[in-house]
Amino acid sequence: MQATIKFIEEELSGLYPKNEVRSLAGILFKFICGLSFTDLVVQKDEKIPEIKLKQIKQVVKRLKQHEPIQYIIGETEFYGLKLTVNPAVLIPRPETEELVEWVLMSGIDKDARVFDIGTGSGCIPIAIKKNAPELEVEAIDISEKAIEVARGNAKKNGVDVSFMVYDVSRWRERQWGKFDIIISNPPYVRELEKQYINTNILNFEPHQALFVADTDPLKFYEIISDFAMPHLKKDGYLFFEINEAFGQEVSEMLAMKGFLNVELKKDLSGKDRMIKASK
């Protein structure tokens, strides 16, 4: 066991921070061998079966190419839930958990109708439905593969969320009814910011869900706000996750479109990351 841990640390040293290497090692042993950190301590002198060692080496090889561990094992945790992820969807981030928490703490009526736009893995609507099962929760995404993942995640977590493949920019082409809450974590990373993006994100996660043109960084916020104004009920809420560089711009845009009580919220890292507005 110790020799395998040493192998992992030596292979990944310099590619990942030391604490992340230890975390990755723990994930590998849990995923491949079914062993916890406690098991590793107790069984430190035991030998890993050759077939398991071969699997660990294969995963380490992929990690050296900066492939995200979540894609390698096909799973991640979000708001206490296990979600399937693959390169068709973004890997859910901690700041999105904070957005979900904000939504759930906003005093939603028990019969409220909630709509998530650009759902990806389905992490936002599934977490909301799991924690507030009385709500009617719906979601859309432009990607058929993403919606397939989201539907699987809803089933996996035992929740009933209505998913549909749809391009929100074409919202005027159908009838939607009224919603109490509209949420979106749309693409918001500018092309010029690619130089600052980690390789594991840039080379593996879906660009369609990440990037917007430098010349139109608020594109999706504009589209979704235009959709929300006629489709939110009176006193309904619009929630966004945002690019930290555009908190003021998104706030001003929402105010200009007639939204009230625009509130900009920082994440736990102190970055402007979320906005709430009411109709």
ABEGO torsion letter per residue (X at the ends): XAAAAAAAAAAABGABBAAAAAAAAAAAAAAAAGBBAAAAAAAAABBBBAAAAAAAAAAAAAAAAGBBAAAAAGBBBBGGBBBBBBAABBBBBAAAAAAAAAAAAAGBBAABBBBBBGAEAGAAAAAAAAABAABBBBBBBABAAAAAAAAAAAAAAGBBBBBBBBBAAAAAABBAEBBABBBBBBBABBAAAAAABBAAAAAABBAAAABBBAABAAAAAAAAAAAAAAABBBGBBBBBBBBAAAAAAAAAAAAAAGBBGBBBBBBAAGBBABBBBBX
